[in-house]
Amino acid sequence: MAGASLSAPSAATSPAPVPSLKRRVCVVGATGYAGAELVALLARHPRTEIAGLFSSGGRSSVRFGALHRSLGGRAGPAAVPLDVDALLEDGPDAVFLATPNETSAELVPLLLDWAPELSIVDLSGAFRLARAADYPAWYGFPHPRPALLEEAVYGLPEWNGAALPGARLVANPGCYPTSVLLALKPILPFLDGAQPVICDCKSGVSGAGKKTDLAYSFAELAGNLKAYGAGTHRHEPEMRQQLGLADDAPFVFVPHLLPTVRGILSTIHVAFSRAVGEDEIAAAYEAAYGAAPFVDVETPGRLPELNDVVGTPRAAVGFAMLPGRRAVVVSVLDNLLKGAASQAVQNYNLVSGFDEAEGLS
Ligand SMILES: NC(=O)c1ccc[n+]([C@@H]2O[C@H](COP(=O)([O-])OP(=O)(O)OC[C@H]3O[C@@H](n4cnc5c(N)ncnc54)[C@H](OP(=O)(O)O)[C@@H]3O)[C@@H](O)[C@H]2O)c1
């Protein structure tokens, strides 16, 4: 972790509560793709004040307007190399981590040990899996604080909203899992457990974060489309866990890299255990999302596309019935918003007792 100071802060610098009508927040990883979107949302959130922005020790004083075109040239405050003492001295009520998995895994226990009253929304996968034993195989490191896996609330607000108020630690879902779970959870009771659910998912390149590898260069991506990580992507155990599927249940997830910057489109093939009517499936989606501010349900037969949602905090789900007790479900979202930053703000709003849509409408 290049130069970032994750050492325990000294006792003399424990956080002093700062009275404020607005909640004070810090963002770590503010110079990344997801973090920058988060800063843009928090900067216009009416009940939030940005107390501090942090990045790795590899850079210093990065101003956002110059870094991300999507922020419309807003200068914003400077992000400084992470120092835990400095972060706590900023007196945050909440901290967002838009950092790599290993960084979040190390930082969350440190922050909660020193400031147990903090709310943390972690955008990484470090607290999404329930079993610590899964971390070495899927994430490549032993989990440093398994007890926090039990405490973490999986932040899919449309399904776990009741568990969010007052939560100390929210594991913000992965971008592919958000898209797949929103599509599948309403119709789980209709599915034939003996037949595979096949998730053919495609993501824009920003889903991989800032990368300099050859595989992510323009010449390799433009005009191309490729599958990767079949059976080995770390979002698969997250989806199985949230769908209540055993490790050996027939479930296929194949991600693809789209030659576009942002957006996820998941095409999901399902089989039903009995003859199910289009109206029953439509009713199941309506019951799940009729009151959800950020999930649109298409009329039966209309399948959503990336242009419906890119640049917005909304996901959209549509389905078409197929012969032989089958259907195809298509789910779309912006990986940097509903797949990351705007979902993190939804979670933060619910944790804080605000309206779920505060700062997002
Ligand atoms: N991209 C997506 O669509 C997406 C969607 C859902 C979830 N996520 C998750 O969100 C997190 C961030 O993803 P991203 O795509 O935004 O990554 P990214 O573009 O690579 O940005 C990573 C950020 O973390 C900072 N950072 C790295 N190491 C650090 C350290 N040791 N201490 C403090 N800051 C550190 C980086 O700072 P520098 O700029 O100084 O290097 C940068 O601000 C990841 O866990 C990712 O899995 C991403």
Ligand as a Chemical Component Dictionary entry (heavy atoms), coordinates in Angstrom:
data_LIG
# 
_chem_comp.id                   LIG 
_chem_comp.type                 NON-POLYMER 
_chem_comp.pdbx_formal_charge   0 
_chem_comp.three_letter_code    LIG 
# 
loop_
_chem_comp_atom.comp_id 
_chem_comp_atom.atom_id 
_chem_comp_atom.alt_atom_id 
_chem_comp_atom.type_symbol 
_chem_comp_atom.charge 
_chem_comp_atom.model_Cartn_x 
_chem_comp_atom.model_Cartn_y 
_chem_comp_atom.model_Cartn_z 
_chem_comp_atom.pdbx_ordinal 
LIG N1  N1  N 0  -15.040 0.811  -10.746 1  
LIG C1  C1  C 0  -16.228 0.276  -10.489 2  
LIG O1  O1  O 0  -17.121 0.210  -11.365 3  
LIG C2  C2  C 0  -16.541 -0.266 -9.122  4  
LIG C3  C3  C 0  -17.844 -0.705 -8.875  5  
LIG C4  C4  C 0  -18.141 -1.236 -7.604  6  
LIG C5  C5  C 0  -17.164 -1.319 -6.648  7  
LIG N2  N2  N 1  -15.888 -0.891 -6.945  8  
LIG C6  C6  C 0  -14.889 -1.032 -5.887  9  
LIG O2  O2  O 0  -14.564 0.277  -5.407  10 
LIG C7  C7  C 0  -13.193 0.334  -5.024  11 
LIG C8  C8  C 0  -12.514 1.429  -5.839  12 
LIG O3  O3  O 0  -12.619 1.077  -7.209  13 
LIG P1  P1  P 0  -12.167 2.050  -8.394  14 
LIG O4  O4  O 0  -12.616 1.391  -9.633  15 
LIG O5  O5  O -1 -12.591 3.442  -8.111  16 
LIG O6  O6  O 0  -10.576 1.938  -8.251  17 
LIG P2  P2  P 0  -9.454  2.949  -8.764  18 
LIG O7  O7  O 0  -9.992  3.789  -9.883  19 
LIG O8  O8  O 0  -8.259  2.111  -9.021  20 
LIG O9  O9  O 0  -9.189  3.883  -7.501  21 
LIG C9  C9  C 0  -8.632  3.389  -6.316  22 
LIG C10 C10 C 0  -8.582  4.514  -5.317  23 
LIG O10 O10 O 0  -8.029  4.008  -4.100  24 
LIG C11 C11 C 0  -6.889  4.805  -3.739  25 
LIG N3  N3  N 0  -5.946  3.961  -3.029  26 
LIG C12 C12 C 0  -5.261  2.880  -3.482  27 
LIG N4  N4  N 0  -4.508  2.356  -2.502  28 
LIG C13 C13 C 0  -4.707  3.131  -1.388  29 
LIG C14 C14 C 0  -4.184  3.130  -0.063  30 
LIG N5  N5  N 0  -3.322  2.212  0.333   31 
LIG N6  N6  N 0  -4.603  4.079  0.788   32 
LIG C15 C15 C 0  -5.495  5.027  0.407   33 
LIG N7  N7  N 0  -6.022  5.087  -0.835  34 
LIG C16 C16 C 0  -5.628  4.146  -1.720  35 
LIG C17 C17 C 0  -6.360  5.323  -5.059  36 
LIG O11 O11 O 0  -5.539  6.469  -4.846  37 
LIG P3  P3  P 0  -4.546  7.038  -6.008  38 
LIG O12 O12 O 0  -5.410  7.740  -7.023  39 
LIG O13 O13 O 0  -3.667  7.960  -5.257  40 
LIG O14 O14 O 0  -3.840  5.843  -6.591  41 
LIG C18 C18 C 0  -7.664  5.673  -5.751  42 
LIG O15 O15 O 0  -8.177  6.883  -5.239  43 
LIG C19 C19 C 0  -12.602 -1.063 -5.318  44 
LIG O16 O16 O 0  -12.619 -1.842 -4.157  45 
LIG C20 C20 C 0  -13.581 -1.633 -6.357  46 
LIG O17 O17 O 0  -13.628 -3.043 -6.341  47 
LIG C21 C21 C 0  -15.567 -0.356 -8.142  48 
# 
loop_
_chem_comp_bond.comp_id 
_chem_comp_bond.atom_id_1 
_chem_comp_bond.atom_id_2 
_chem_comp_bond.value_order 
_chem_comp_bond.pdbx_ordinal 
LIG N1  C1  SING 1  
LIG C1  O1  DOUB 2  
LIG C1  C2  SING 3  
LIG C2  C3  SING 4  
LIG C2  C21 DOUB 5  
LIG C3  C4  DOUB 6  
LIG C4  C5  SING 7  
LIG C5  N2  DOUB 8  
LIG N2  C6  SING 9  
LIG N2  C21 SING 10 
LIG C6  O2  SING 11 
LIG C6  C20 SING 12 
LIG O2  C7  SING 13 
LIG C7  C8  SING 14 
LIG C7  C19 SING 15 
LIG C8  O3  SING 16 
LIG O3  P1  SING 17 
LIG P1  O4  DOUB 18 
LIG P1  O5  SING 19 
LIG P1  O6  SING 20 
LIG O6  P2  SING 21 
LIG P2  O7  DOUB 22 
LIG P2  O8  SING 23 
LIG P2  O9  SING 24 
LIG O9  C9  SING 25 
LIG C9  C10 SING 26 
LIG C10 O10 SING 27 
LIG C10 C18 SING 28 
LIG O10 C11 SING 29 
LIG C11 N3  SING 30 
LIG C11 C17 SING 31 
LIG N3  C12 SING 32 
LIG N3  C16 SING 33 
LIG C12 N4  DOUB 34 
LIG N4  C13 SING 35 
LIG C13 C14 SING 36 
LIG C13 C16 DOUB 37 
LIG C14 N5  SING 38 
LIG C14 N6  DOUB 39 
LIG N6  C15 SING 40 
LIG C15 N7  DOUB 41 
LIG N7  C16 SING 42 
LIG C17 O11 SING 43 
LIG C17 C18 SING 44 
LIG O11 P3  SING 45 
LIG P3  O12 DOUB 46 
LIG P3  O13 SING 47 
LIG P3  O14 SING 48 
LIG C18 O15 SING 49 
LIG C19 O16 SING 50 
LIG C19 C20 SING 51 
LIG C20 O17 SING 52 
# 
